[in-house]
Amino acid sequence: MRRVLRVEFGIHVTDDSVGSMVTGLGAAGLVHQDHADPRCYIVEITRLAKFGHLKKELVRWEAYGFLRWREMSDPE
């Protein structure tokens, strides 16, 4: 099963910080910006071994109020 995440950054997070965090997301898979919302990214997990670490980072960043995220159902 393929994992797909939707990550939405808060408007108070600077573009530089978003760029750094998106680079971190890219370590686990392919990152695509949502054309409907420039502060939202879709992450297709291609390196499942990195997913555990990524999930910890997302939970931490969410606790700090930087973003919110959810796992999407597989579109296939």
Contacts in CASP RR format, 6 or more apart in sequence:
PFRMAT RR
TARGET T0000
AUTHOR 0000-0000-0000
METHOD contacts of the structure
MODEL  1
MRRVLRVEFGIHVTDDSVGSMVTGLGAAGLVHQDHADPRCYIVEITRLAK
FGHLKKELVRWEAYGFLRWREMSDPE
1 74 0 8 1.000
2 44 0 8 1.000
2 45 0 8 1.000
2 74 0 8 1.000
2 76 0 8 1.000
3 44 0 8 1.000
3 45 0 8 1.000
3 48 0 8 1.000
3 51 0 8 1.000
3 71 0 8 1.000
3 74 0 8 1.000
4 42 0 8 1.000
4 43 0 8 1.000
4 44 0 8 1.000
4 45 0 8 1.000
4 71 0 8 1.000
4 72 0 8 1.000
4 73 0 8 1.000
4 74 0 8 1.000
4 75 0 8 1.000
5 42 0 8 1.000
5 43 0 8 1.000
5 45 0 8 1.000
5 58 0 8 1.000
5 69 0 8 1.000
5 70 0 8 1.000
5 71 0 8 1.000
5 72 0 8 1.000
6 34 0 8 1.000
6 40 0 8 1.000
6 41 0 8 1.000
6 42 0 8 1.000
6 43 0 8 1.000
6 69 0 8 1.000
6 70 0 8 1.000
6 72 0 8 1.000
7 25 0 8 1.000
7 40 0 8 1.000
7 41 0 8 1.000
7 42 0 8 1.000
7 43 0 8 1.000
7 58 0 8 1.000
7 67 0 8 1.000
7 68 0 8 1.000
7 69 0 8 1.000
8 37 0 8 1.000
8 39 0 8 1.000
8 40 0 8 1.000
8 41 0 8 1.000
8 67 0 8 1.000
8 68 0 8 1.000
8 69 0 8 1.000
9 18 0 8 1.000
9 21 0 8 1.000
9 39 0 8 1.000
9 40 0 8 1.000
9 41 0 8 1.000
9 66 0 8 1.000
9 67 0 8 1.000
10 39 0 8 1.000
10 65 0 8 1.000
10 66 0 8 1.000
10 67 0 8 1.000
10 68 0 8 1.000
11 39 0 8 1.000
13 21 0 8 1.000
13 66 0 8 1.000
13 67 0 8 1.000
17 66 0 8 1.000
18 39 0 8 1.000
21 61 0 8 1.000
21 66 0 8 1.000
21 67 0 8 1.000
22 31 0 8 1.000
22 41 0 8 1.000
24 54 0 8 1.000
24 57 0 8 1.000
25 31 0 8 1.000
25 41 0 8 1.000
25 43 0 8 1.000
25 54 0 8 1.000
26 43 0 8 1.000
27 47 0 8 1.000
27 50 0 8 1.000
27 54 0 8 1.000
28 43 0 8 1.000
28 45 0 8 1.000
28 46 0 8 1.000
28 47 0 8 1.000
28 50 0 8 1.000
28 51 0 8 1.000
28 53 0 8 1.000
28 54 0 8 1.000
29 43 0 8 1.000
29 44 0 8 1.000
29 45 0 8 1.000
29 46 0 8 1.000
29 47 0 8 1.000
29 50 0 8 1.000
30 43 0 8 1.000
30 44 0 8 1.000
30 46 0 8 1.000
31 41 0 8 1.000
31 42 0 8 1.000
31 43 0 8 1.000
32 41 0 8 1.000
32 42 0 8 1.000
32 43 0 8 1.000
32 44 0 8 1.000
33 40 0 8 1.000
33 41 0 8 1.000
33 42 0 8 1.000
34 40 0 8 1.000
34 41 0 8 1.000
34 42 0 8 1.000
42 72 0 8 1.000
45 51 0 8 1.000
45 54 0 8 1.000
58 67 0 8 1.000
58 69 0 8 1.000
61 67 0 8 1.000
62 68 0 8 1.000
62 69 0 8 1.000
END
